[in-house]
Amino acid sequence: MPVAILIGASRSGKTTIAQAISERFLDNVEVLFFDRIGVPAFEDMVREYGSSDAWQRAKTIEWMSVLAKIAETGRKVVFEGQTRLTFVAEGAAAAGWSDYIPILVDCDDETRARRLIIDRQQPELANSETMSWANYLRREAKASGCDILDTSTVSLDQAVSYVIARASPRL
């Protein structure tokens, strides 16, 4: 089974989908979260890696190596993280691994802003930088032919079904 890799900007729904898969397929799918490694302060990323992008790249490459090893065991895996498709591809190539399906979990900017302001109560994140990051990921996904799951109008059940169907039609 290919590993489903869910990427996306803040409040796209990737973590919610991954958590639902973890709960619903507890015995069948291992769900891993990029941020569980710990995310250092911006200043620490810059001091240790030169930039936050360099930190994200290095950690994505590490994760792809871990995922490749898990995939070799035959376990079903879903991975969730806020990273770039190019870093995912680079990490997988470095690990000599290609059996993964990247899925951009996305939503329109209005939905993202509402989720940040109302649901998450973090209005400071509903800014042009967040929206630009989401737009960058959207352009990158379209250019690479990556699957895009727009969560603006789909239910959580529909989103979970989409990911499971793409990653493992046998579940």
Secondary structure, DSSP 4 states (H G I P E B T S, - for coil): -PEEEEE-STTSSHHHHHHHHHHHTTTTEEEEEGGGG----HHHHHHHHSSHHHHHHHHHHHHHHHHHHHHHTT-EEEEEE---HHHHHHHHHHTT---EEEEEEE--HHHHHHIIIIIS--GGGSSHHHHHHHHHHHHHHHHHT-EEEE-SS--HHHHHHHHHHHH-TT-
